[in-house]
Amino acid sequence: MIEFKTYVSSFKTNYVWFDILIAGGQLSVFPRHRMKENHGCKALFYNWRFKIFGYNGFDPNHVPRKHYIIITNKSHSIWAHPGSKRHRAIANLKEIESSIKLTYPTISTEVIEWHSIPFKTQIEKLLNTTILITPCGGVSLIIPMLPRGAHAIVMDYYATTSGPEYNAGESGAMEGAFLNHISHVQKQYYQVYGRSDYEFYYPGATDSREQASIIVNMTRLQLLIDKALEEMQP
């Protein structure tokens, strides 16, 4: 994997022609029959955000002065299937935490189990976060609480079966259609390409959306983190 800018600069020409160009991002921005309930609701989403901040005594326009990376540890879920210990979590969380701390030693990095800390503390931490790394699913709905200009790196899941939103074999983002309306945060989606990118919880599991966690490749993740840091430079 190579960054677009580096790849294009390797050619000794003013222009580079591509036969096929795939633009990344969350494709649910295009109309789908199950996404229409979000249309026209952006003002409502932001009114909800401002009311939560105001009620808890925080400034919704606060902008952090230094970088702070938070990694979501989704180790607990009431929806977890019998026999599973996690639910759409990051399978190699400890490895990723160690790699990030080693790669970015000057940036404060913290792993958080959100259900284990008070709600007001959650809001305070999110409002001071510049990069949030999180699985998809319900836990990613904390993204609107990030400050303006922050980046969220959201883990996709691998679609093992076709459905209304994704075809089998595609990389799916569960809340992508909603997050398209949260414009003050930049979203990057860590795509899942195949069987080597996730692990099932127990023998016999077949649904990678509900019964698996993502195995994150640090090289790929670092490209997303570096891009986020680059875009947040003054």
N, C-alpha and C positions, 0 to 999 in steps of 0.2 A: 504494500500500500504506500502511495506517495501523495504528497499534497499537490493540488492542482497547479499552484504557482510555480513550484519546483519543476513539475513535469513540463509545463509550457515553456519555461525558460531554457530547457535543454535543447530546444529546436533553434536553429540559426536563421529563422525567418521571422518576418513581422506578423504573420498570421498563421494559425494552425487550424486545419480543417478536420472536423470530427464526423465520422459516418453516423455514429450514434452518441448522443449526449444525454445522460440521465441526471436530472436535477434531484438532489437529496431533499429530505424534509418529510413532513407529515402529509401524506396525500389526501387525508380526509378533509382538506381545505376545499376540495371539489365536492359539489352537491351529491349527496347520497340519500336514499330514502329514509335512513335511520338517523341522519345528522341534522335534519331541518329544525329540530327543537332548540338548537343552539343559536340559530340565526336571529339576529336582532336583539340578542340578550346581553351584549357586551356591557351596556350601561348598568344592567342589573348585577352582573358579576362584580363590577368595580364598586358599586354601591355596597354590596355585601362585604367586600374587602375593607373599604373605608370604615364601615360600621364596626367591624371586628377590632380594627386597630384603635378606633376612638374609644370604644367601650373599655379596652384594656390599657388605655393610657399611652399608646405609642403613636409616633408621627408616621403616617403612611408614606410621606415623601422623604423619609430618611435615606441617605446614601452612605454606605460604609466608606471609611477612609483607608482601609487595608483589606487585603484578600483573606478570605476564610472559606475553606472547603469543608463541606459536610457530606458524608456518605451515609445513606440510609441503611440501617441493619433491620431488614424486615424478617425478624426471626419468629414473629408471633402473628397469628391470624385466626380469628374465630371461624373462618371459612376453610381452614386447612382440612384436607382429606384425612381420614383415619390412616395412621401409619406414617404420615409425613411430619417433618419437624419445621419445615419452612413452606412458604407459599409465594412463588415468583420472586424469590430472593436472589441475592448475588452469591453464587455457590462458593467462590473462592475469595470471600470477603477479606479474610486476614491477609492473604497475599496482596490483594489490591491496596489495602490500607498501608501495608509496609512499603510497597513500591511507590505510592504517591508521596509518602513522607520522605523517602529516600531521594526521589526525583525532584521534589519541591521543598527542600529543607527550610526555606525562609517563610513558607506559607503555613499558617496554623491549619491543621487538618483534624477533624473529629468524626468518629463513627457514633451514630445516635440511634437508639431504639425509641422512637417517638412516643410510644404508648407508656414508656417508663418515666417520663418527665411531665410536670404540670403544663397545662395548656398555655399559660402566660409565658412560661419559659420557652416553650416551643416557638411562640411568636417572636420573642426577643432574639432567639438564635437565628431564625429564618431571616429576620429583618437585617441581620448583620452578615448574612452569607452572600458570597459573590459567585461561588460555584456549588451547585447541589447535584450530587450523583445519586440517582434513585431508581429502583425498579418501577415498572409501570404498574397499573392497577390503582386501587383506591388511595394508596399512600402518596401517589404523585399529585393528588389534589391539594397538597400543601404548596405547590409551586406558585399560586397567585400571591402568597404571603412573602415572596422574595422581593428585595428592593429593586427599584428601577435600574435597568442595565445589567442585572445579574444574569447568569447563564445556568440553565438546567440541562443536565445530561441524563436522558431517560433511557433505561434499558427496554428494548422491544422484547417480544416473545416470538417463538417460532410457531406458525400456524400449521398444525398437523392435519387439520381438516378445513375444507372450504366453508365459508359462512357469508353472511350479508356484508361483512366489512372487508375480509381478506380471503384470498384463495389459498389452498394448501401449498405449502412451500414458500409463502411470503413472510416477510418480517412485519409483525403487527405491533401497533402502539395503541393501547387500550383507551387512553384518554386524549388521544391526539386531536380529535375533532373539537373537544372542549378547549384544549390548550391553545389552539389556533386563535382563540378570542382573547387570550391573555398576552397582550402585545407589549407590555413593559418588560417582559422577561424573554431572553433569547433561548430557544429550545434547540437542542441537538439530540438526535436519536441514535443510540448505539444499536445498530442493526444485527439481527441474528440470522446467519446464513444457512445453518444446517446442524446435523446431529452433534458435531464436535463443539457447538456453542452452548449446549445446555445439558443438564443431567436430570434424569427422573429421580423421584424420591424413593421409589420402591419397585421391586420386580413386578412386571405385568402392567405398569403404568403406560398409557398411550397418548394422553392429552398433554402436550407440552405447555399449553396455556394454563391449565389448572394444576398440573402434577409435576412441575419441573422448575428448576432454578437456572439462571444464566451463568455460564462460565465466561468471565470477562477476560479478554486479551489486553494486557497492559499496553502493548505497543499501539493498538488501535485506540484505546482509551486516552493515551497520552496525546495523540493527535487532536482529539476533541478538546482536551484540557488546554493544550497549547494554543489552539485556535480561540478558545474563550479568553485566555489571558491576553492574547494579541488584540482582540477586539475591544477589550476593556482598558487598553492603554490610553492615557490622556492625550 
